[in-house]
Amino acid sequence: MLVHLQTLGCRLNEAELETWAQDFERAGHRITARPEAAQLIVLNSCAVTRDAARKSRQSIRRIHRDNPQAKLVVSGCYATLNQQEAEAEMGVDLVIGNRDKDKLVEKALNELNLDSMPAQATEPGEFSLFTRGRQRAFVKVQDGCRYRCTFCIVTVARGEEKSRPIAAVIEEINALYSQGIAEVVLTGVHLGGYGGDLGSNLAELIRAILAQTDIPRIRLGSLEPWELSDGFFELFDNPRLMPHLHLPLQSGSDSVLRRMARRCKTQEFTEIVHRLRRQIAHFNVTTDIIVGFPGETEQEWQDSVDYIAATGFGHLHIFTYSRREGTKAAALPGQVSNAVKKQRSADLHRLAEEMKLKFYRNNLGRELPVLWEGYSEPCGDNRQRVFGYTPNYLKVGCIVSCERSVENQVISTHLTDPGQNWVVGELIE
């Protein structure tokens, strides 16, 4: 049976797709990148905002329209929070909530009467990542969150924290490396809380991965800034742990952060950023910012913008506040108008572009190892532009001959010029 996997939303959803791909292959089925060819399609949905929930519904309808013969399984946060609505969508054969995600493949095969082994089973994990065009893999190490930020619906959808044993994570990473994967990204809803239910912690997990695997590159997914212990910073002395962290700030105003129930004030955030940059030059710190949180005054907004500009980030993920029923923020007074949110978002996007360009320029002249992706663009005269990422997660574009393949290779590259969405590089032969 051909199985197609799709996801919306976060890196954790990506990691779950990787696991499902492995599980389907162990059951003897094949993963296809072509939804129109699949007999079974699995959608990992998102509901972090109202727009994300809308896109999840649209994806369900598009999948059924384009391949009405395929069985359709819907999971993820939208399916968990809106189960009856998802079940009512035309073409949906099975809805599996987040609580049962680890049993998704088993439940789909059994409940949809698809549990039949084809004549020629494939080696588990043989091609799922590469079928989807990946040079890195997302490895889910935990789920759930103990905190209740007032804007967040995901903690409601994901439930209590649950960490994977270190041995299981090590086994998965070693299997991925044996398949040719050069980089893994550790992900979780509350990654910094890893191990709290096991008597362990994230630093211990990372040390074990560094000691018991040979994977060349290890990245960390989104990490709450208040959970970085002293021992955590020392881990970056190992060059296999990539010098990039995505630390969600959400606002540069302390009064807004209090209403959000965030546990890191701006001064504490500043100290974290300075410590990272002192330890490793050109350390890339990226962040999330919510625009137009309830009660956000003009002064609070200006304070936030000033703080963001003074801190400097390699990239901003900008979210316009979306009112979500079931969260405390939905009932807060002073809901900001859409017009004000739109203007503030536009202003912040301009600042984000300026900061990104500055970070590009600060890295020019360096020679860095770049992991090259499979995607390329034709440039004429039998040339193509290929793309890859530096250790500090700068996207690099380089022109090579169309006959040359650099996919999934780590090659030293000289960074020469800033581009609009990437840094121009030259391969060092």
Summary of the structure (lengths in Angstrom):
residues: 429
radius of gyration: 22.0
end to end distance: 44.0
largest distance: 67.1
contacts: 1427
relative contact order: 0.08
helix: 40%
strand: 24%
